[in-house]
């Protein structure tokens, strides 16, 4: 998908809005009565930070109309509290991009922390569009720092606020204005009517940005979405240039299971943000699909799962086929659960076609990433793009280490791109750290076979290859694995700690400080034939019958009933017969 429409979102007649020195001095006087320890930066720096916001953040979070925002913040009128809070949100999220010499590390931290606290307190006490805009902009800072709870908590609040303010539905929605007599409970519109199309579209875009953040934050975990599609009855956002010109247009409705009428289409009014939202709708269905438990030993369950997979595959294909030529020919989503299933049975096997589709998507993402890097646009894309690069790199790493046994050189491009994004967004830095660690351990394992001359799959590769694991879990699990001797000391995880579930103990070397992994308790005679340690024979007391104490790097005990490979977990061999593919077999 071409990113040019996204990057050029604010490049229009309004993009060059400048404000004279007298205007800045007028606003600077608003701060003369503040205490010496200002909560906001000096006004010239504040103006520069707002400009950086539109340059680096509003390109992928297009919720603020440039001219209206600059008029409100830097016009002749005195700043009200809501505008001041919006400035605080912009400071907290955008200060990372500033190279102003006055911003020492202490001053950066001071302005960031003060602004963050002011936005949070105001958002808790105030229910308004501007308060919600400020919290969404602050949420970018939190989501860009970690996949963990700080972002979840704020997004949960935002998701409820956007529904309670009535922003999840159009004013013409049947839940507001029923077209036929009904006895169901109607929603009251809390907000006043919009004064202009700019304001109406700004509210619509604010809702869709909450939707986007909710989807990305949740997909990085194994949780349910905070924003239920049953509460959504919205049209898609329009093209950026139409919004900037205050040119009122109609767009088609977002497709949900609740809405069956789609009279309006008007594809000429849709832009990059519109198609972005549509593909996130499909991604939402894929996330829910992946969360459904499947009995892989039951033929009916497997066939139903495969049928739903085909339906989603067709949905993706249709979306891609109907994209206008301006937006390229790229499908950004793929479903590795079918290509690389960590659990399998005689009737639940990998799909060769799914694997090929995954690789096709990764190739397109790589081409897009190269275009972005070559044109200096990487800083103008935020954590959602970093997540895309992370998923693509993960798939290449898993495929190269388990099937090809040769890593693709494209992996380094993804790692380098994420490292560059990590200058601004800590979550991208964390992705880089995880990938680099797995790469280092895989290369070490290739150079250093075990005592039997076999190359053993490192524990971090096994964890990464488990396609049931989301980004949050991978961060938690891999960061707690002991590193090989001679490697760089472990980088602490920015993901908050939690207690591992019983099924996660297979990955963890919890007692690595004396090289004794925790093993699951096995009832019976205490047969040790299937115990494998992760150390050498001189230190590890959990030896196998050969007495060499060599293991697979994880420290696991394989129950006797699973030793034949049936329904085995943590599979790292995804070889598949292309002739037995179930994805495109003839349906009768």
N, C-alpha and C positions, 0 to 999 in steps of 0.2 A: 504494500500500500504506500503510495507516495506521501511523504510528510510535508511537502511544500505548502499545501493548503493550511496545514496546522501551523507551520512556522510563520506563514504570512498572515496569520489571523488578524493581527493588529496593524498591518502595513496598509494604511489607507490615508485618506485626506486628514484624518484626525491624529495620525501617528506622530505628526510633527508639532503637536500642541506644546507651546513654550509659555512660560510665565515670567514676566519682567522682574527685575530686582526689587522694584517697589512693592510688588505683590508679595514676594517672599519676605520682605522686611515687615510688611503689614502682618503677615502670619507669625513672623518671628516674635513680634510684640506680644502675641498671645501667650508666650512662654516666659516673658520677663518676670512674671509674678510667681513662677514656680520656685521651689526650693533649689539650692545650688546643685544637688544631686538629681539632675533631670531624669525623668522617666523615659523621655524620648530623646533621640540624638539632636544635635543642632539642626536648624531647619534646612540649611543647604544640603546637609548629609541626608536628611529625611527625604527631601525631594529626589536626591540621587537614588535612594533606596526604592522609592516608588517607581522611578524610571526603570530600575533593574527588575522590579517585579514584572512589569509589562514586557520586558525583554526576555526574561528567563523562566518565568512561572506562568504568566497568563497565556503563553503560547500553548501549553498543554492543560491548563486549568482555566478555560476561557469564561469566567463568570463575571468579570468586571468590565463594563463598557468604558473604554479609555477616556473619551472626552467627558462623559458624565462624572467619572470618578475624579479626574483632574480638576474639573470645575468645582466639585464638592470639597475637595481637599485643599486646593490652592487658589480658589476663586476669591472674590472680594468679601464674601460672607464669613462670619466668625464660625470657627469649628464647634460643632456640638459634640456631645459625649459619644454618640454612635460613630461619628466620623473619626474621633480620636481613637476609639477602640479598633476601628478598621486599620488605622495607621499602625497601631501596636501589632496587629496580626501580620501586616506586611513587613514590619521590622523583624519580628521573630523568625519569619520564614525566609526573608530575602537577605538578611545581613551576611549570610554565608557567601554571597556572591561579591560582596564589596571588597575592594582592595585599598580603601581609604586608609592613609597612614595613621589617622587619629584612632582607628579601631584596633587597639591592642587586644590581646586575648582576654584580659580582665574586663575591658569595656564591652567587648562583644558578648561575653557571658552575662555581664550586668544588664545590657539592653535586652538581650534575648530572654533572660529569666523574668525580668520585670514585666516585659510585654506579654509573655506567656501567661503569667499569673493574672494580669489585668483582663486579658481576653477570657480566660476561663471563668473568673468571678463574674464578669459582666454577662457572659453567656448563660450562666446558671440562674441569674436573676432576671434576665430580660428575654422576652420572646418577640423577636422582630426579624425582618429580612436582613438588616445590616448586622445584627448580632450573629445571625446564622452565617452570613458571608465571612465574618471575622473568624468564627470557629472553624469553618471549612478551610480557610487559608492557614490557620494554625495547625489543623489536622495534617496538612501537607508536611509540616515540619516533623510531627510525631511519626507519621507513617513512613517518612523518609529516613527515620533514625533507627527503627526497629520493627520487626514483625510481631512484636509482643504486646502485652497488655496496655501500656500507655496509650497507644493508638486505638486499641479496641474500646477502651472506656469512653474516649471522646466521641468516637464514631457511633457508639450505641446511643449517646445523648443526641447527636446530630440527626441520626436516622429517625428517632421519635419526634424531634422538633420539626423536621421537614414535613412529616405527616400531619402533625397537630396544627401547623400553620396553614395547612391546605395546599401545600406546594406539590404534593404527589398527584394531584388531579387537575385537569383543566376546569375552568369555570363553566364550561359547557358539558362537563361529564355527567353521565346519567346518575352518578351518586350525589350530584349537586342539584341537577335539574332533570328529574325523570321525565321521559317522553310519554309515559303512560301512567295511569293511576296505580299507586303502589302503597303498601303499608310498611315497607322496610324503613329503618332509621336513616334519616338524611343527615349529611354533614353540613355543619354551619361554616360559612366562609369567615375566617377570623380576620383576614387582611382586607383592606379597602381595595377598590378597583384600581387597576394600574392606570397611571396618567398618560402613558405612551406605550408604543410598541417596544421601545428600548427597555422600559421597566418590566413589561410583560415577559419579554424574552429573557431578561436578566433573571427573573424568578424561575423561569423554565430551566435555564442553564444551571442555576444554583441547585435545583433538584437533581438534575442529571449528574452533576459533579458529586453530589452525595451518593448517588447510585453507583457511580464509578469507583469511588473510594471504598464503599462498602463491599463491592465485588472483589476488588483487588486485595483488600485486607483480609477478607474471609477465605479467598481461594488459597492464600498463603498458609491457611490453617485447615483444620478438618471440621470447622464449625458450620452452623447454619447462618444464612444471611440475616442481618438485622433488619433489612428493608425487604418486606415480603411483596412479591409481585401482585398479590391480590389487592394491595392497597394502591397500585399504580394505574392511573388512567391518563396518560400524558401523550402529547404529540412530541415528535422529535425536534431537537433544536434546528434552527435554520442556518443557512450559510452565514459566515462571519461578516462578509461585506454588506449583506442585506440588513443585518442587525446594526452594524456601525452607521449605516445611512438612515436608520429609523424607517426602513421600508417594510411595512406590514405585509406578511405573506402567510400562507398556510403550508403545513407539512403533514406527512402521514402520521397515523397513530403508531405508537410503540406496540408491538405484538405481544399479547399475553393470553393466557388461557381464559381470562375473564371476558375479554373483548372479542366479539365476533364480527363487528361492523367496521369495515375499512373503506369508506366511500372515497376519502381523499388520498391522493397519491402525491402528485406534484414533485417528482424526483429532482426537477431543476432547482428546487429551493433547498435541497439538502447539501450539506458540506461534510468535511472530514469528521467533525465532531458527531454528526448525525450517524454516519456509518460506524463510527467507533462505538456508539451506544448500542447499535443493533448487534454488533458482534459480541459485545459484552452480555447481551441478552442470551445469545446462544451459549456463551461461556458459562453463564449461570446455570443453564440446563445441564451442561456437561458436568459441572461441579455436583449438582444434585444427583446425577446419574452415577457418578463415581462413588457417592456416599451410600448407595443402596447395597445392602448385603446380598450376596449371591451364593447359593449352595452349588459349588462347582462340581459336585458329584451327582446332581440331579439334572437330567437332560432337559426337562421343561424349564427350569430356572436358567440354564445356560442359553437355551434357544431364545427365551424372552430377553435376556441380556444382549444377545447378539442382534436381535431385532431392534431394540432401542438404540444400539450402537449404530446400526445402518441408518436409522431415522435421523440421528444427529449428524452423521456423515453426509447424508443427503441435504440436510439443512445448511451445513457449512458450504457444500458445493453450490447450492442455489444462491446463497448470499454472495459468494465469490463471483459467480457467473453474472449476477445482476449489478455488479459494481460498475459505475461509469469508467470510461477509459482513463480519465484524469487521475484515478486513484489506484492505478496499477493492477497487477494480476496476482496479488499475493494473498494467501490464506494464512493468517497469523496464528491460528489455533490448531492444535492436534491433540490426539488422545492416546498417550503412550501406554495406558493401561491395557490396551488390546495388543499393542506391538511388543510390549515387555511386561507381561503379567508375572508378578512375583509369586503368585500361587497358581497352580495349574493342576489339571487332572486329565485323564485320557480323553475327556470330552470338552475340556477347556484349555485350548492351546493358543500360542501366539499367532498373530495374523501377519503374513508377509506383506500384504497390501497396506495394512495399517502402518507397518514399519516404513514402507516406501513413502507413504503420505507424510509421515513424521519428518523424514529426511528432506522431502520436498519443501516442507514448511520451514525447516531449519535453513536450507539453502536460501530461501527468500528472505528470511530474517537477516542472514549474513550479508546478502546483497544490500538490503536496506540499511543495515548498520554501517557498511562501508561507505555508502552514499552520505549518511549522516556525519561520519567522522571526517570524510574528505571535504565536506562543506562547512566544517566547524559548527555543526548544529547540536553536538552532543550535550553541551551545557543547557540547551534550551528544551531538553526532554527530561522528565522527572522520574521518580521511582517506578511508575508503571512500565516505562521502557526498560529500566534496569531489570525488572522482573521478567520481561520478555527475553532479554539477553541471557538471564540466568537459566531459564527453562530450556532454551535452545542449547546452551553450553552443557547443561546437565545431560540432555539426551545424547549429544555427541560423545560425551565422556563415558556414559553407560554403554553405548553401542560399541565404541572403540575398545573398551576394556573387557567386554563380555562376548562379543561376536567377532569383530574384525581382528581383535588382539593387536590393533594398531591404531593409535590415536590420531584423529584428524587434525591437521595443522590449523584448522579454523578455530579450534578451541582456544588457542592462545589469543586470537583476535578478540573473542568474547571476553576473556579474562582481562585483557588490556583495556578494553572499552569500559568494563565494569570498574576497573581500577581508576580510570580517569573520572568516571561519574562519582566514584567514592570520595573525590575531593570535596564534593558538595553534599552528598547524601550518604550517611553512614550505612544504610541498608545495602547499598551497592558495594561499599567496602567490605561488608560482611559476606556478601555473595562471593566476592573476589577471594577472601580468606579461605572460605570453604572449598572453592574450586581449586585454588592453588595447593591447598593441603592434600586434597585427593590426588591431584596430578603428581605432586612430589612423592607421595606414598606409592602410587602406581609405578612410577619410574624406578623407585628404589626396589620394588618387588621384582621388576623386570631384570634389574642388574644383580639382585641377590637372591637366588633360589634357596629353598630350604635345605635341610640336611639330606633329603632324599633326591635332591636335584630338581624338584618341582617348583614351579612358580606359584606362590600362594596369593590368592586374591586378598588384598588388604581389607581390614575391617571398614575403613571409611568408604571404599569402593562398594562394598556390600550394602552399606547403609544408603548410599546415593542411588544404587541400582534398585532399591525398593520403591517402585513407583506408587505405592500406597502412601508414602511419606511426603508431607507437604514441606514447604520451606521452613516453617517454624520448627517442626519436629527435627528436620535435618540439622538445623543450627544447634538445637539442644543436644542431639545425639552425637554428632561428629565433634562438637567442641569438647565433649567429655571423654573422647577416646584418647588413650595414651599415644604420644607420638613416638616414632622410631628413634633410636639412638642416633645422635648426631644431627638431628633436624632442629630447626628453629623452635624455641620454646613456644608452647601453645598460646595462642591469642585468646584472651577471655571473651566469652560470648556476650554480645549486647542483648541477647534474648534473655529475659528474666528466667531464673531457675524455677523448675517445678519438679514434682515427684514423678519418676518414671512409672509408667504402667507395667504390669507384670510381663506383657508380651514385648516390652522394649528392653528388658534385661538381657535378652539374647545379644544385644548390640554393645552393652556397657561393660567396660572393664572398671568396675567400681572400686576395686582394691588395687589399682595399678601402682600405688605407692610401695607395695611390696610384691608386685607381680603375681597376684593371686586373684583371678577373676571370680566374680560371684556366679555360681552355677545353679541352675534350677534344681530343686529337690526332686529326686526320683525315688519312688517307692519300690520295694522289692528287695532283692538280694544284694543290692549295692554293686552290681556288675559295672566295672569301670571300662568296659571295652569301647564305649563310645564317648569317653571324656577326652577333650583336647584342650591343652593349655596354650598359653601364648608366650611362654618363655623357654629357656633351654633346660636341659636335663639336670643341671647342677642346682638350679634354683626352684624349679617348679615341681611341687610335690604331687600334682595331679597328672601323673604320667599315663601314657597309654601302655599297652602291653609290650611295645617295642622298647620302652624305657627311654626314648629319646626326648619325651616331653614336648615335641614339636606340635604346633597346632595351626589353626587357620587364621590366627590373628584376632579372633573375636573372643574366644574362650566360651565354647558352647558345648552342650551335651545333647546329642541326638537320640531321642527315644527310639527303642527298638522297632516300634510299629511304623516309624517314619524312615527307617534306615534304607528302605527300598526305593525311596524317592517319591512315594505316593503322597500327593497333596503337600509337598514339601515347601516350607517357607524359605524366604531369602535366596531364591534362585538367582544365580548369576550366569547361567548359560541359556541364552535366548535363541539358539539356533532353531530354525523352523523350515519345514519343507514347503516351498512355494506352491507345490501342486496340491497341497491339502488345505489351502487357505479357505476359511469359512466366510470371509467378508463379502466376496462377490460370487459365491456359488449360486447356481440357479435356484430360485425360489419356486416351489410348487404349491 
